[in-house]
């Protein structure tokens, strides 16, 4: 049958290909920070008359170290949701976990580097304390700039405007600090990690037919099929 489409849902993650400085906030700490921030601005579903959306507020994660002028300073990572729509709390939770996993797994390999900086210590000379510079080193990382998590219901292919039916487009930015090149060579590891979240995209008895996909993009974009 030429007009027959498979009725299976899908989920994808668009991964920002620009770097965002996260300093030493990596691993489980980065995962928890991102997921907690998004959870605080994305309410659970309490009604079914319309799609639920995240608030336009942003959440600041403070005490992010960076080097400026050769010395160690502190900045903030600002998390926000640019656009969103969802009608199941379980989907909201799965999309938040996917976004946090994206941030966590992007801070690996070539996206981390050794940063040198100067601290001043005191040396006792002539019965007086004199400051003198000491070089220290610290491992810092960049993260993907955003995670656009999109869920496509089993009927999205036959909608008037085929597109994602539920989505959370989360981004984060460092308000001051260095920018550098960003490597997307962690995608295979991320896709494997997203396998943990795959069962959470189930709506009733309808489950994803294939693994959650992830692809690096310069900007988030998708067709909004949430009203269909």
N, C-alpha and C positions, 0 to 999 in steps of 0.2 A: 504494500500500500504506500503510495507516494507521499501521502499527507500524514503518515503515522510517525509520531515522535515518542521516544522513550519517556515515560513519566517517572523520572527519578530526580531527586533534589541534588544540588551541588553546592559546594562552598569554596571560595577562593580568598586569597590574601594578596593585596597589592602592597609591596614593600618599597618604601621610599629609598631611592638610590643616592640621596644626598646625605652627607654626614652630619650628625648632631653630637656635640661633645657631651659626654656623661661622666667624665672623669674616672673616678674609682667605683662608681655605682654600676656594678655588673652582676651577673649571675642571678641567684635567688633574690637578692636585695633589689635589683632592678625590676625583676618580674613582680615582686610584691608592691613596689612603689608605683609602677605603671597600672597594675590591676586595681589597686586601692584607689588611685586617683580617678580612673574611669568609672569605677563602681560608685564613687561619691557624686558624680554628675549624671549618671545614667540610671534612672529609677527602674524598679521592677515594674512589670505590667500589672495594672490594677483595674483595667477596663478593656473591653473588646470592641467598642464602637469606632475607634480610630487607632492608628498606629501610635505607639509610645516613642518619644524622642528624648535624647539627652539634653541637659541644660546647656546654655551657651557659656557658662562659667568656665574658668580655667583653674587648675590646681598647681600650686608651686611646690616643687621638691627642692628644699634648700640644702645648703652646705655641700655643693658640688665643687670639688677643687679644680682649679686650672692655674696655669702659669701665665703671668702678665709681667712684662719687663724683667723677666728672669726670676721673679719672686712668686711664691705661692699665694693665691687669692681664692675667694669663695664666690660662687655664683649660684644660679637656680635653674632647674629644669622645669619648664612650664608645659603642662599637659592639658590638652583640650580636645573636644570632639567637634569636627567641622560640620558633619552632617550625620544623621542617623534616623532609623525607623525600624521598629520591630514590634511583633505582636505576641511573643512568647518569652517569658522570663528565662526559660532554658536556653533559647537562642541568644538572648542578651548575654547570659553567662558564658556561653561558648565563644561568642565573638570577643568578649573582653579577655578571656584566657588566650585566645589566638593572638590578639594584639600584644599582650604582655609577653607571650612566647617569642613573638617576632622581635621585640626590643631585646629580650634576653639573649637570643641566639645570634643577633647581629653584632654583639660586642665580643667577637672572638677573632682569632687569627690575625689577618692583616689590618683589622680595624682597631687593634690595640698597639700601643707603642710605648717606649721608655722616654719619659720626660725628665729632663734635668732642670733643677732650680737651685736657688741660692738661699741659704739661711744664715743668719748672723749669730755667732756664738761669742761669748766673752772670754778673753784671755787676760790673765793677771800679769801685768807688767808695771814695774816701778810702783808697786803697791796700789795700783789702780786697775780697774777693769776696762779693757779696750775691746771693742767689737771687731771681729774679723770674719770674712766670708767663708762659708763651708758649702761645698757642692753636695747636693743630695739627689737621689733618683726616685722616680715613682712611675708605676705602670698606669697609663690612662687609656681610655677607649672612646671610640665614636660609635653611635648607634644609628640604625636606620631612622630616617626623619619621620616616617609615618607608617601606619598599618591600616589599610583599608580592607576591612573584613566584610565579605559579601556572601549572603546566603540566597540561593535560588530555589524556590519551592518546586515541587514536582510538576507544576502546571506553568512554569515561567515561559517555556518555549512556545506555548500557544496563546500567550497574552498579546493584546493589541500592540504593546510596546514591550517586547521581551527584555527583561532585565532583572536585577536583584530585587527580591521581595523584602528582604530584611538586611540591614547593613549598619555598621558603625565605622565611621571614618575618623580614626584617632590620630593625632599628631602631637609632637613634642618639640620644643625648641629651647636652646640654651641662650639666655638673654645676653651673655657676653662670653667671649672665648674664641679659641682658634677654630678655623675650618680647614679641612684637609680632604684628600681624596677618600672615596668610600668603596669598599670591595663587597660585591654580592656573592662571594664564594661560599657563603654559609647556607645557601638556600636548600641544598640537599639535606643538611642536618635539620633545618627548620621544618621542612616537609615531614621528615621522620618524627620530629617532636609533636607536630600538629596531629599526628595519628592518635595521640592521647585524648585530644579534644573531639575527634571525629564522632564518637558515639553521642556526644552532647548536642549535636546538631539534629538529633532525631525529634520529630514532631509527631507524637502519638506513635503509630506503628511505622511511620514513614522515615526511612533512614537514608543516609548518603550512600550512593551507589559506588562511589570511588573516593579516594583519599582527598583531603583538603589540599588544594594546590596553592603555590606561592610564586610570585613573579616580581622582579624588581622594576619599578617605574619611577620616572622623574616627578610625576604628579598623580594624585588620586583622580580617577574618573570611572564612571559607570552609568549605565542606563537605569533610572529609577523605575522599577516595576512594582513598587510597594503598594500602589493604589489599585493595582489590577487584581 
